[in-house]
Amino acid sequence: MSVTWYECKVKYRKTQETGEQKVATETYLLDAISYTEAETRINQEMAAYTSEEFMITNIKVSNLSEVHAVENSDRWFKSKIALIAYDENSGKERKTNIYMLVQANDVKEAYDNTIDAMKGTTGDYTIPAIAESPIMDVFPYFTGEEEQLEKFNVIEKTETPKEEVLSEDEVE
């Protein structure tokens, strides 16, 4: 079952670092089954996030097909990926665009994280565009530890190898 992501715009008074309060409209992303559930969930998330009054100004279905969080990254980038397919009947190349949200600190890192997220893809693709997204935070729906890893792919940047070969004695 695929995940439907909703972009929710929320307007509220935000306390700046100087202590001054300013009205801000920020975009948040969450997955839900319907608009009603998206509204309920953004109300719950924002109630936990701020003690100020807030108003939901817009909820819309996002065109994102995947979301990839990366540890130690603070911004979200929207990557446009063109999947390339060859039509054998006409002999022409056909491109289908999908959009992915990746977390990174800059555009170069977003490109690298997009490449990491696309590992294992059997078809050809190009990345024609990467742009910083206005999304402030992502609230995936978690019901258990296994589903967290399936629905919200977390890419860990480590310097140690991801797989180690164990002898038969070490496996038990």
N, C-alpha and C positions, 0 to 999 in steps of 0.2 A: 504494500500500500504506500503510495507516495504521500509526502507531507505537503500540506498547503500552508504557505507562509503568508502572514498578514502584516502589512505596514500600518502602524498606529501612530498618529500624530497627537501629542499631548501638550497642552498649554498649561503652565503653572509658574508660580513665583519661585525663582531659583536664587539662593543666596550665593553671591559672588565671594571670591577670596578676600575682598576688602570689607566684607560684612554687609554690603549693599544688596538689596533685593531687586531683582530684575525679572520681568515677565519673559519667559522663554517658551518657544515651541520646539519640541524635539521629537524625532522619529524613533520608534522602537519596532523591533521585529519579533513576532512570535508565531508559533504554529498552532493551528486550531482546526476544528472541523467545520465551523460556520462563523459568520459574522457575530452572532450572539455569543458564542463561546469566546471569540477573540475579544469582544467588549468586556466580558466577565473577567477574563484572564488579565487584560491590561489594567482593569480597575484593581485587581488583587495585587499585581506587581507594583503599580504606582503607589498604592496605599502603603506598601512595605518600604518603598523607596523614599517617599516624601511625606511629611506631616502636613504640608500645605494643601489647600484646595487645588484641584486640577480639573481640567476639562478636556475630554477627548474631542478633537476637532475633525478627525478623519480616520476612517479605517478602509483599507483597500487590499485586495489580493495582490500579492507581489508576484513578479514573473521569475523569481529565483527557483532554480531546480535543486540547488544544494547550498549548504552553509558549512563552512569549515573554520572552526576556531583554532587559534594558535596561542600557545602559552607565551606570556611576556610581550604581548602585542596589545596596542590600545586603540587602534582605529580599524574601521571596516572598509573594504574596497569591493567594488562590484566589477567582476571580470566577465567580459563578453567572450564566449568561446564559440568558434565556428566549427561545427563538426562537418567533415568533408565526406561525401558519399559519391560514388561514381555510378551513373545510370548506364547500365550496359546496353539498353535499347537505343538510347540517343547518343551514347558515347560522351555525354557531357558531365562535367563536375557540378554537383549540387551541394550547397552549404545550408546547414540548419543551425541557427543561433540558439545557444542556451546561455543562461546567466547564473553565475556563482558568486556567493558572498564569501570573501576570505578576510581573515584578520591579519593585519601586518602593521609595521611601524612606518613604512614608506612604500612608494610604488614599486621599486625594485624588489623589495621583500614580498610584496603582494604578487608580483609576477612569479617569483620563485615558489611561493606557497601554492599558487594556481597550478604550476607544473607538478608539484608534489601531489596535489589533490587529483590530478589527472593521470597519475601513474597507474598502470594496469589497463588503461583504455586501449582497446584493440584497434580502433579506427584512427584515421588521420584527423588532426584538428589544428587550428591556428588560434591565436589569442589576439584579435584585432584591437581590443580596447580594455583598459583598466582605469577606473576612476574612483576617487574617494567617495564613499557613500555618506549621506547625512545620518545614517542609522547610528544611534548612540549606544544601544545595547541590544542583545538578542536573548529572548526568553524561550528556549525550546521546552517542549512538553516532556517531562520525565516521569515514567512510572516505575522504573527499576534500573538497576545498574547496567544490565545488558542493553536495554533500549537506549540508554544515554549514549553509548558508544556507536550504536547503529544510526540513530537519528541526528546526532550532533557530533560529527567527526572532529576529534581533537588531534591536531598534528603537534607532536612533541618534538622540539628541536633539541637533540642531544648529540654529544660527540661520541658516544659509545655505540657499537654496532647494535642494530635492532634484533638480530638473531644470532644465537650462539649455537654451535654444533656440539651436542652432548654425546658422549659415548653411551653404549647400551647399559652400562652399569649405573650411570648417573641419571638415567631416565626414571628408574623406579624410585 
